Amino acid sequence: MCLTGVVLALALAARLVWLDTLPGVNGDEAWYGLWIETALRDRVWGGATPTGNLPNPFFLVPLGIVQALAPPAPWVLRAPAVLAGLGFVAVGYACLRAHVGRSPAAIFVLLAATAPTAIAYARFGWDASETPLAAVILLWCCLSGKQLWAAVALVAAFVVHPANVFLAPIFAAFLSEDMKPWVEKYAGGAVTRHLLGILVAGGAMVALALALRLGSIGPSEMASAAYWLRIAGLFSDLFSGVTVFSYIVGPPDGIILHRVIASLVLVVSLGVLLIGARSVRDSRATALLAGLALSVVAFAVFVGPSGLSPHRERYALFFVAPVLLLVSMALGRAFGEHSAGGVWFAATLGCLALVSMWVNYFEPLRLTGGRSHETFRTAAIEPKLQTANWIEASARRCGSIVAWAESWWLAEPLHYFLFYRSDIAVRQFDEGSLPNAGVCDDLIVTFADSPSDESVAGRGVTRLTTIPAASGEALIQIYGVEAKDSQLAPAGSFR
């Protein structure tokens, strides 16, 4: 259909346009690029991620291939995430097409391709960006009844990101479903079934008691209806885009409308699946729904609302694949397998999601540079890349340079962009240990108006240039020693 093609074309464009600049490159993305560059140049391997996890090999391998062919650049860091985002849509379609039907598969493509959270994380060079793809591969194995491969896929998903351990209840639900024939054949007596039921119930009680003891949420809070309403609201925000918009750009416009639409779709889909379970015997949908419910409860107990909040929503990305699969099944069931109504409805939702993506993501970043964390703020040319270019120009005039950069969010991107310049050293400093500015071979780089910026400005150094955000406001300041300013690149050269 024409509308479907237009929506998918726009969804593809949303993953590719301005990939070099929107949003600004952050330190975690640059860390992966530095890991690869060090391995390619120095043959040095190893090192945990900034959060202490083992590096994700499924991310590093494609990144290594791209970086071996292209010089350091923002789009290079994000290429594996783009591929993973496209793979998520393609694998989900193939999964539903093979095991549920053509209509739910087409609905899934439209929903997955336009989901704001999926698009935003397909533009991030992070290990967690591969979580939706890892999850949908696991679900395909589960729906196919290939539980050995599902176990392998679960381990692989854990390697992608440790938070994906919460996919285990879904795997367990399908495993339990596949074990029913074996139980009926070898333990078919009524007494055996009752004993089995007692064991399962006892195991569930022990697991719940252990979860309450080890989890971060107390029993009294867990018993509160307000707590679960808060979880439900944050869950809706994850799919409406409110969470990721707030994290990367700043609070979006029309938050209530976002929440109403997403909540209605999720609640109606749940109702269709629960009502249909009585009349339509689909053990796969039932197993997926039961496993997802267990995953939500486990996540709520062990992680709590913080894992669904802006800045930490990457821990909850494993929910994206099972929820969109279930919503696609529900819409396919509600509109009928041979009806185009479900596809048209999904296309309409996709249009709304893309409009929201433009209004709340692309336009604010493009016009103002964003209002969230300074590492995401940007301009027509990525600000940290502009800073690296300015330092390179100064090195050609001065010789060797040491660039002291404030915080991880500045130091790592600068180190990545300047990795192959042996005459430039990038070092990180903290606010409590400001460096002493040298003569020509020392620069200090800070975020404008940060505590470090205010401290540096009062230490007898001079501001050499300012890198602005898209709004024209100062974003990055570069300082040096006044006596040797003339040897450095002219102020404003790379604005």
Helices and strands as residue ranges (DSSP letters): H 2-16, H 27-42, H 57-69, H 74-99, H 102-114, H 116-121, G 127-130, H 131-143, H 147-160, G 162-167, H 168-186, H 190-214, H 219-222, H 225-240, H 242-248, H 255-279, H 283-302, G 305-308, G 313-319, H 320-335, H 341-357, I 358-362, H 363-367, H 383-398, E 401-406, H 407-417, E 424-429, G 431-433, E 442-447, H 451-457, E 462-468, E 474-480, G 482-487
